[in-house]
Amino acid sequence: MKRPPVVKSSFLVGNLPDFRDSLSFFSSLAPRYGEVCAFHVFRQWRYYVQNPDLICQILTSNKWVRTPISRKLLGSFLGESVFSQEGALHLSQRRLMQPSFHRERLAQYAQTMVAQAVRTIESWQTGEQRDMVDEMMRLTLEIVSQVLFGTSTSAEAKQIGEALLTIQHGIQNDYKLNMFMPLWMPVIRFGKARRAVQTLQKTTERIIAARRAERCEHDDLLDTLLRTHDEDGTQLTDAQVCGQVLALLFAGHETTANALAWSLYLLATHPHVLAKLRAEVEEVCGARLPSIADLPRLKYTEMVFKEVLRLHPPAWYAERTPLEDLSLGEYTVPRGVPVSICVYALHRDPRFFEQPEAFLPERFAPENLSRIHRYAYLPFGLGAHQCIGNHFAMIEGQLVLATFATRVDLSLLGDYVPRVHALITYGISNGLPMTISHRQAVATRTVAADALH
Ligand code: HEM
């Protein structure tokens, strides 16, 4: 059994201190040790891989599964969901969720996305300063809860939203603490986040029970989940619907919010990209609001959002473990040993992207796509667990950016520098204060009229 090079560390704690800055740590491994290496924390060994073909091999094989610790942590928070399931159960649950992401459903969600983006713009005053990380969190949470619950349960959806935001702050620290605890120990969670998890689960259960009792149809994602069934008649149980709803809320808003916040930052610091984006939106949409039908012509907007996801991938990290001893290139990974994949480092690997640190949307121009290795760009993962909301997220990103582009100017404070956080998701930890100015070209009246349309 050939072992890969071992990363330099101290004997007992291993590479624990390196996790103070995980992004730099993972980014340094391939240049120093090659595409596969091994490291440890308190003698718990892990492999690291940074080769697109090997990553594809791991993510697309059913012999590799999510690690028990990440399944346990996410399961303790969301209940039973696609995040904690594997194999046949995972496959059948995903199949039951799939109709919620069909093309015609997405077209319907797109209207909600634009209407909510407009509401956000209208809640801002010219001259005021807002934290765009918070604003994007609220906007994407508003969008995903509208799509899930419609307006019928807005009071409870609000409770869920507040609980989610509380958990978001707490869970990052909980996760760090529990990551290195033995598997048999119950998950440790502190006061506020613990109460928020209970609120989240109880409220979602209540909404589901009420819906089942009503028996009339609602035109939202929750209804699709409640009504959908397999060819053999299998339906999701209430507990499963609850878990999947929480998974969608959890996975579906923070990731997109981070991507949008990074987009606003990058557009503010790259005025020539913003000018090109605006010109495209003005040419395609004029003064009216963008819609899903415009997306095929909003090519540059798509390139911009894809490049944001390359440079700042919200799902920056994944891990898998083999169900038996399995080969990985010239090495063997023993059964149960976790393998880490750092999408952030992969996306900035100079072997696969020229000028990897630069923000260059043109690299995603149709004529340049063949230069990108098929598995070197993985913002939405790959294989059985690939993001179920990838089209949803791309549509949301493009439509929100297109709506903002011609309607507001957002400028940064002179000395602002973003600080990153990378734990479950990758985002900005010190907020993104921006000064707002409504643009004259499109009168607010037109915006409001369009939104009602
Ligand atoms: C820019 C935004 C987004 C990014 C970058 C993103 C990224 C990802 C990635 C990389 C995975 C796979 C993780 C793994 O392999 O372990 C994933 C899974 C998932 N995503 Fe997303 N996501 C985004 C938005 C969304 C949205 C909008 C939704 C739903 C509305 C969503 C729902 C999910 C779900 C349910 C899973 C779990 C799938 C499974 O395990 O079968 N995501 N996402």
Residues whose N, C-alpha, C, O or C-beta is under 5 A from the ligand:
A	BS01	HEM	V82 F83 A247 L248 A251 G252 T255 T256 A259 P314 A315 A318 L378 P379 F380 G381 A384 H385 Q386 C387 I388 G389 F392 A393
